[in-house]
């Protein structure tokens, strides 16, 4: 079940709520009982690249083909 992060405009508290996605936009009061809260945008890192963890990163930028071939 996803967690959503909120901030209370009244007291400034930041808190998380775990709820189903279907309830993602339901109004939420802060733990102190204030109703003026906003849902924050959270960044989520999802693993599973499946690659070799020791692989070297490819060079980027420059060259005729973006630099991957070293030209």
RAMOSUL-V417544 format. One record per pair of residues at least 12 apart in sequence whose ideal C-beta (glycine too) atoms are under 8 Angstrom apart, sorted by the first residue. I is the first residue (numbers start at 1). J is the second residue. If there is no record, write none. Layout:
i j
I J
I J
//
This chain:
i j
1 18
1 19
1 20
2 18
2 19
2 20
2 21
2 24
3 16
3 17
3 18
4 16
4 17
4 18
4 19
4 24
4 28
4 39
4 42
5 39
5 40
5 42
6 28
6 30
6 37
6 38
6 39
6 40
7 37
7 38
7 40
8 30
8 32
8 34
8 36
8 37
9 34
9 36
9 37
9 38
10 30
10 32
10 34
10 36
11 30
11 32
11 34
13 30
13 31
13 32
14 40
15 30
15 31
24 39
25 39
//
